[in-house]
Amino acid sequence: MKSSIRHKIAKIFANAKNTDVIVLVNNNSQDPNFAYLAGYTSGVFEYDLLVFTKTRAYHITSQLEYQTALLQKHPEIKIVLRNKEGDHKKLLKRLINGKRVGINGSFLTVESYQAIKKKYTAKKMVDVSEAFAKARLIKDSQEIEEIKGAIRITKWAMLQIQQDFKEGITERQLAAKFDYISSSLGAQKPSFDTIVCFGKNAALPHHMPDETKLKAGDFILIDAGSKVNNYCSDLTRTFLFTKEKNKEMEEVYNTVKEARIRAIHAIKVGATGEEIHKVANDYIESANGGIYKGKFIHALGHSLGIEVHDGVGFWPGASQRLEAGMVITVEPGIYIEGFGGVRIEDDILITKDGAIIL
C-alpha cells in the first residue's frame, strides 16, 4: 500500500504558499523527495522529472524506464513519456510558464536550474527545500510501518550476526556478512554503508570496515540500517568479545546504556533536541566521577525516514521542538582513544504520550 501523494503534496504546499507548481529533477541519482512522493522501489530514473501542482502530479520519464514506472505506478501520478514529438515539453510549458515554480535547492544542480530558466518562462523560481523537510518530518501511519519493517530486519540481523563473531574474521568480512543477512531477511538495500569496528577502532565513530581482525577482548561495534520500500532503519549495537569479565569495558557499556534510557524517558512533545541531548550528555559527563568527560563527541540523534539523516538533529543549540509523529534516533556513545568505544542506538517514535522504541 502506498501513502497518499495528495496528503504529502498538501503538506508540502502548506509550507510553500507562494508557489503554483513544484519541479523535482533527478540527476544521475534520485532526489530523495522523488522517492518520498512517487514511492518507486525499482528503477533508476536518471534525469527524470516529477512535476506537481496542488491537484495533479506528473512523472516525465524516458523510453528506457517508461514501463518500469508504469508497472509500479502510483495511482495518483500520471506517467508521461519523453518523446520526439515534444508532448512532454508542451506539458511543461503549460505547467511552468508564467507560474511561481518551486525547486529543491538542496539537490537541484546549477545546470538543471539554468536549463529550466532557459527553456521556460517561469514567473519566479523559489527554493522550497525547507517545505519538503518540514513535510517529511512528521510521518504518517504507512511511513511508520515501513520504518518498523526496516527496523525488524536490522534487529534480526544484529542477532544472527553474532554467530559469526570468531577470532580472525576481519571488519570488512563481518560487514559483508551483515549485509547478506539483511538482504536475505528482505532488505531492499542497506540504508548506508555498514560500520563495523573492532577493538580500538570502536573509538572512531565513523570508522569504516578494514582488514582489522577480531581478537579476544575486543569491543565489536556495528552501526547498520536497512531500507524497506525506501524507508530507513539505523541501529547500533556494541558487543564485548570476551569470555572473561572486564570491569572497565562493562562500566563504559553500562554508562552508555543508562544515558540512552534517561534520554528516552526525557523525550516528550514540546521538548527541544538540545534538552534531550543534554540529559544524556550530563549523565555521561558526571558518571564514574567524571572520567568520561568530553568522551561523548557527537549529537544524540537525528530524524529518520526516507533518508538516514532525514531532517533535524539533536545537539547543543538544536531548537527544533519534538512533535508527535517524528521518528528519531537516540545514540549516546563514549569514545576513548587507544581503548575503544561504545555506542547504543535505537529508533524512537514520538507520540503524545512520550517515546516508543520501534
N, C-alpha and C positions, 0 to 999 in steps of 0.2 A: 504494500500500500504506500502511495506517495503522499507526502504532505501537500496541502492545498497551496498552489502557487499564488492564487488570488489573495490568500491570507498573508503570505510573505510579501507580496508586492504592496499590499495595503500598509504593512509595517514600514516598508522602505519609503514609500511616498509620504507617510506621516512625518518623516524626518527630512524630507526633500521637497518641501512645499512649493518652492519656486521652480519646479521642474515639470515639463509636459511629457517627456519621454526619456528613457534611460537606455544607453547603449553599452553593452559589455562586449569587448573584443578580446578573444584569445590570441596569444602568440604561439610559440611552439610548446607552451604549456597552458593549462586551463586557468582562467581567472577563478579563484575559489568561489566567487559568487555565481559563476556559471553553474558549478556543481550544486551549490546551495539551492538554486531555483529549478534547474532542469532535472536534477536527480539522476542523471545517467550514471550507470556503473560500468559501462563498457564503451569504448571509443576514445579516440584521441582528440578529435575536433579542433585540430590546429587551425588558427586564424578564422574560426567561425565567429559569428555574431549572435548575441541574444539581445533582442530589442523589445522593450515593453513599455506600454502606456499603463494607465490605471485600470484599463479594462481588457487589454489584449497583450499577448506575448508571442513573439516570432523568433524561431531559431533558423538562421540562414547558414546553410552548410553546402559543402561541395558534393559532387557525384561520389567521391571517394567514401563518404560516410553518411550519405543520404539514407541508405537502407538501414544502417546501424541505428540512426536516430529514429527512424520510423518504427523499428522493432521494439524499442523501449520508450516510445513517445509518451510524454506526459500528456494526459487528456486535455490540459488547459494551454498547451503550446502548439502553435501552427508551425509545421516544418516547411521551410521554403528552400527550394533548390537554387543554388547559384548557377545560372545558365548563360549561354552565349547571347540569348535574346535580351538579356539585361532586365528581366522581370523583377529580380531582387533589387536592382538599382532604382527602379520606379517606386517600389515599395518603400525603400529607404528615403527617397526624396519626399514622398508623401508624409512619412513619419517624422523626418528631421527638419526639412526646410521651413524656416520661419518659427521654429519651436525652440523652447528652452530645453537644452539637451543635457542630461546628467551623465557623467562618466565616472569610472572608478579610477581616480587619480593615483591610488596606491599601487595600481597594476598596469594601467594603460601605458604603452610605450609612447615616446615622443613621436616616433614615426607614424604610429596609428592615429594619434591625436591630429597630427598635421594632415594626414590623408582625409580624415573626416572633415576638417575645416576647408580643405581644398575642393573636395567633391560635392559638398553640400553647404547650404546657406542657413546654418542654424542661427537663430536669433541670439542665442547665448550658450556658452559651454560652461557647465557647472560641475565642480568636483563634489560627488555625493558619496564618497568613500565612507564618511562618518555615518551616513544614513544606513549603509549596509552593516557597519559594525554594530550599531545600536539594534538593528532588526535581528541580527544573529545572536545577540547576547542572551535573549530570552528564548528558551527552547519550547516548542510545542510538544504535545504528548508523543507524536510519532518520532520526532527527533530524539527525545529521551529514550524511547525504546531502542532506536538504532545504537545509541551510545551504550546502553545497557548490554546489547548484544556484543558489541566490541569489547566491553569490559569482561564479560563472561569468558570470551576466548582467551584474553590475556591472563586472566586469573588461572584458568585451567593450564595454560602453557607454563605459568610460573610453578605450578605443582609438578607437572610432568618433567620439566627440565631438570629437576633435582636428581633424577635417575642418571643424568649424565655428568654429575659432579664427581669427577675422577682425577686423581693426580696425573699431570702431564697433558691434559687437554688444554688447548690454547683459548684465549678470549675469543679469537675470530671463529674458531670451530664451534664454541658454545653458542655464539650469536647466530651462526648459520643453523644450528640445530633448533634454537628457539624459533627462528623464522619459519623453519619447516614445520614444527609442531603447530604454530599458529595457523599456517596455511592449511594444514590437514584438518584443523578444527573449524575451518570455514572463513578465515580472514580473507578479505579482498586483497589486502597487501599490508605491510607494516605501515603504521601511521607516521613513522620517522625511522631513521637508521637506529637499529637496536644497539644500546650501550651495554657493554659487559666490561667490568673492571675486576681484576684480581689483586688482592694484597694492597700494596702501597698505591697502586693506580686508582683505588677507590677514593683517594683524597683529591682526585681531579674530577669535578662534577661532570664535565663533558669529554672525558677521555673516551676515545673510540677504540674498539677492539683491535688488538695487535697480536703478535706472536708470544706474548707473555703466557707462561704455563702455570697452571694451578698447582699449588703445593700446600701441604698440611699447614694449618694455622692461618690461612688467608681469609680475608673478607672476600665474598663474592657479591658484587653489586650489579643488579640487572635493572635497567630502565628501558621499558619497551611499551609498544602500543600496537593495536590492530585497527584496521578500518573495516567497517561493515556498512554497506550502502552509503559510502563516502563519509561516515561519521567515525570519529577517532576515540580511542581509549589511550590512557597514559598512566602507567603504574610503575612504581619502583619497589623492589624488594632487596633487602640485604641479608645475606646468609653468612654464618660463621662456619668455615670448613675446618672443623677441628673436633676431635673426639674428647680432648681434654678441656676442662674449664679454663677460660681465660678471663679473669676478672676485669681487666681493662677494656677488652673488647665488649664484654657484656654490659659494662657501665655506659659506654658510648651508645650502644644499641638501645638500652633501656631509657636513656635520656632523650633520644630522638623519638622513641615510641611514645613517651609521656608528653613531649612537646606537641606531637601530632594529635593526641587525644584532647589536650587542652585547647588547641586551636579549633578543632572540630566542634567542641562543646561551646565555643565562643561565637560560632557562626550564627547569625540571625539577620533577618530582613532589616535593613537600615544601617547596619554596621558598615564601616569602611574597610577596604582592603588593608589599609595601614593599621587599623586597630587589630585585625586578626593576625597580621604578620607580627605585631608587637607582642601578642600573647605568647606565640611560640618562641620568638627571639629572646624575650625577657627570661623565660624559663631556662633556655639553653645557656644564656649568659650567666645565670646565677647558680646553675646546678653544680654539685660537687665542689662547692667553694669557689666557683668561678673559673675552673680550669679550662672550660670550653669558650671562654670569652673571645669573640672575634672569629669563631670557627664555623658559624653559620653564615655563609658568604653569598647567598642568593635570595631571590624573592621566595616567599612562602608558597606561591602558586600562581595559576593563570586560568583564564577561561578556556573551555574545551568545547569543540564542536566539529564543524567541517574541517577546520584546521586544528592542529595540536595547540598552538597559541592563538586562540580564536577570540581576540579582543583584549580585554583588560587584564592586568596582572595585579599582584598583591604584594606590595613592598612599602618601605617608608616613603610617605608622600602620596600614596595611591588614595585618591579622594572618592573614587567610584563607590557608591553605596550599593550594597548587596540587595538583590531583588529576587522574589520567588520566580523560579523557572531558570535561573542561572545554573550552569554546571561548571564547577571549578575544580582545580587540583589543590590538594594540600600536601606539601612535600618538604618538611623540615629536614635538615641534614647537619652533620658535624663532619668536618674535614681536617685531618691532622697530617701535615706534611711528613713523609717518611714513615708513617704508621698505617694510614688507611682512612677510610671514611664510611659513614652510614647515612643512607637516605631511605626514608619510607614514604611512599606516595600513594594516595588514594584519590578517586574521583568522586566528587561530592555534588549532590543535587540540593539546591537551596529551596526550601518550602516556607510557607507562612509560619510553620511550627518549628523551624530550625533546619538542621542539616541531616541528610540521609546519605550514608555511604553506599554508592551504587555497586 
